Amino acid sequence: MSKLLLIASALASTVLLSGCLDKKSFETEPVQVSTAQGVVTCQLYTHEKVLWDRAIAAPAGMSIETADKICFDEGKRVKAGL
C-alpha cells in the first residue's frame, strides 16, 4: 500500500470515528434503578448497544464504578428485552 493511500485511509477513518463519538444523539430518557443503597439514575444510549451506558447520579456512599456497573447491567437487561 502506498504511503499516500495509507495516510488517506487513516484520515478517513479518523473523520468517520469522530462522527460516531457524538453520543448525545443516541441518548434515551434517563432511567432510575432501585438498589439496596438507593436509586441510581442511568443514562442509557441506543438499546442495541450498552458500551456507553453510565450513571449520572448515585446515592451517597456508592462509588461511581459500582453505579456505572448497575447502569451497564440495566442496559443489558433492556437490550435482552427487545
Contacts in CASP RR format, 6 or more apart in sequence:
PFRMAT RR
TARGET T0000
AUTHOR 0000-0000-0000
METHOD contacts of the structure
MODEL  1
MSKLLLIASALASTVLLSGCLDKKSFETEPVQVSTAQGVVTCQLYTHEKV
LWDRAIAAPAGMSIETADKICFDEGKRVKAGL
1 9 0 8 1.000
23 45 0 8 1.000
23 52 0 8 1.000
26 45 0 8 1.000
26 46 0 8 1.000
26 52 0 8 1.000
27 43 0 8 1.000
27 44 0 8 1.000
27 45 0 8 1.000
28 43 0 8 1.000
28 44 0 8 1.000
28 45 0 8 1.000
28 46 0 8 1.000
28 47 0 8 1.000
30 41 0 8 1.000
30 42 0 8 1.000
30 43 0 8 1.000
30 44 0 8 1.000
30 56 0 8 1.000
31 41 0 8 1.000
31 42 0 8 1.000
31 44 0 8 1.000
31 74 0 8 1.000
31 78 0 8 1.000
32 39 0 8 1.000
32 40 0 8 1.000
32 41 0 8 1.000
32 42 0 8 1.000
33 39 0 8 1.000
33 40 0 8 1.000
33 41 0 8 1.000
33 42 0 8 1.000
33 70 0 8 1.000
33 71 0 8 1.000
33 74 0 8 1.000
35 59 0 8 1.000
35 62 0 8 1.000
35 70 0 8 1.000
37 59 0 8 1.000
37 61 0 8 1.000
37 62 0 8 1.000
38 59 0 8 1.000
38 62 0 8 1.000
39 57 0 8 1.000
39 59 0 8 1.000
40 55 0 8 1.000
40 57 0 8 1.000
40 58 0 8 1.000
40 59 0 8 1.000
40 62 0 8 1.000
40 67 0 8 1.000
40 70 0 8 1.000
40 71 0 8 1.000
41 55 0 8 1.000
41 56 0 8 1.000
41 57 0 8 1.000
41 58 0 8 1.000
42 53 0 8 1.000
42 54 0 8 1.000
42 55 0 8 1.000
42 56 0 8 1.000
42 70 0 8 1.000
42 71 0 8 1.000
42 74 0 8 1.000
42 75 0 8 1.000
43 53 0 8 1.000
43 54 0 8 1.000
43 55 0 8 1.000
43 56 0 8 1.000
43 71 0 8 1.000
44 50 0 8 1.000
44 53 0 8 1.000
44 71 0 8 1.000
44 74 0 8 1.000
44 75 0 8 1.000
44 78 0 8 1.000
45 52 0 8 1.000
45 53 0 8 1.000
47 75 0 8 1.000
47 78 0 8 1.000
47 79 0 8 1.000
47 82 0 8 1.000
48 79 0 8 1.000
48 82 0 8 1.000
49 79 0 8 1.000
50 72 0 8 1.000
50 75 0 8 1.000
50 76 0 8 1.000
50 79 0 8 1.000
53 68 0 8 1.000
53 71 0 8 1.000
53 72 0 8 1.000
53 74 0 8 1.000
53 75 0 8 1.000
54 68 0 8 1.000
54 71 0 8 1.000
54 72 0 8 1.000
55 64 0 8 1.000
55 67 0 8 1.000
55 68 0 8 1.000
55 70 0 8 1.000
55 71 0 8 1.000
57 67 0 8 1.000
58 64 0 8 1.000
58 66 0 8 1.000
58 67 0 8 1.000
END
